[in-house]
């Protein structure tokens, strides 16, 4: 049974572009959000790290000190993705390193690599997107549907 591809409903590319614009942040919006104060500092660091690395929410929430390695003076995240089981090695920008240092309260070199607790374990996942939308609204972003999931789609590190 060979089906005609034209019989399947599709989205027009203009509709898809509108959807993508509605649930992602522009470069200027990302800068605005990262500069804005947040009532939940750990949320700000986790969301920013997702934007800076492209890591999914599940990978941010399962990130451990042992996933951070240093080679030739550069820190990397070396991690197996929760969703795909694919191993990633992501070089960290200075901004990403700063997010991790602020969220852990210490320099990356001082982290206990033996500790099994995820770095963002203290960030409660309940009402996370509600808290995120409050922060974004305070940063002046009110016309988009942004969730934590959207952060990894911005990937400004590329």
N, C-alpha and C positions, 0 to 999 in steps of 0.2 A: 504494500500500500504506500504509494508515493503521494504525499500531500503537496499541494500548491503553496509555496511560501507566501504568496500574496494573500492567502486566506487568513493568515494569522494577524491579529491586531498588533500594530507597532506604534511607537511614539514618533512623532515628527521630531527631527533634530532640534528645532527651535523650542519645542516643549521640554525636551531633555535639558537643554542649556538653561532654561528658566528654572527648572527643578534644581540643577546643580548650583546655580547662583543663589537660590533660596536657602540651601543647606550647606553652604561653604562660606568661608571668610576670604575677603580680598587681602592682599598684602598690607594695605593701609589699615584695614580693620584688625588684622592680626597685631600690628604694631600698637594700635590703640588699646586693644584688649590687654596685651602684655604690660603696658604701662599703667593701666587702671588698677587701683587698689581693689582687693577682694576680701570679703569677710571670712573666707575660707582659704587661707594661704596654701594649704596642701592641695586643694582642688586646683588652684591657679598653677601650681608647679606641675601637677600631673597632666593637666590639659595642655600646658605649654610644652611639656616634654613630648607629648603625643604629636603636637604640631611640628616640633623641631626634628623628630626622628621618624615619624610615620608609623610608629607603633600603635597597634589597636589597643582599645581599652583593656581587654583581657590580658594583653602582654604588659601593659603599664602596671596593672594591679598584681601581676605575678612576678614583677621584676625584683630580683634579689641582688645583694651586694656581689655575690659570686658571678653574676652575669656581666659585671663590669671588669674589663681587662685593660691593661696598659701595655702598649707596644710602641717602641721607638718614640716615647714621649707623648703619645696620643692615646686617649681613653676611647674604648669601644664598648658597645653593648654586644655581647655574643650570647644569643638566646635562641632557643627553639620556640617558635610561635605556637601558642595554645591552639589556634584554629586550624592551621595548616600542617603543623609539625615540621615546618621548614626551618632550617637553621639560618639565622640572620647574623651578620656582623655589620654593625652600624657605627661609623666614626662619630664621635660626639663633638659638636661645635662648642665654643666657649660658652654660649648661651645655654646649651643643654647641660653642660657640666655645672653651670651655676644653678640651674633648676634642681639638679640632684643634690648639690651641696646645701642649698636652702632647705630642701625637703627633709634631708637627713640630719641637718644641723652640724655637719662636719665636712672636712675636705675628703675628696674621693680616696685619697691615699690612706686615710685613717679609718675607712670602713672595715668592719670585721667581715671578711670574706667567708667565714665559717657559719655566720648567722643565717638561719634558714627563713627568718621572717621577711616577707616581701617589704620592700622599701615604702610602699604606700598603704601598708596594712592599717594604719590609723585613719585612713580616709574612708568614712562610711559610704557604702554604695547606695544607701537609701536616700531617695529624693535628690540624687546627685544632679540630674538634669535640671531640676527645679532651681537648685542653688546656682548652677551654671547660668541659667537664663537670667537670674537676678543679677549676677555679676556682669553679664553681657549688657543687660539693660542699663546698669549704672555706667557702663563704658560707652553708652550711646548707640548700641546695636539693638534695634527693636523690631526691624522689619524682616528678620530671618528666623528660620526654624533650625537652630543650632543645638545639637546634642553632643555629648562626649564622643559618641561614635563618629561624628563629623570631623573631629580634630585630626585623625590620622589621614583623612582625605585631602587635607591642605598641604601636607608634606613640603614645608618651605626649605627643607635641607637639600632638596634636589637641585 
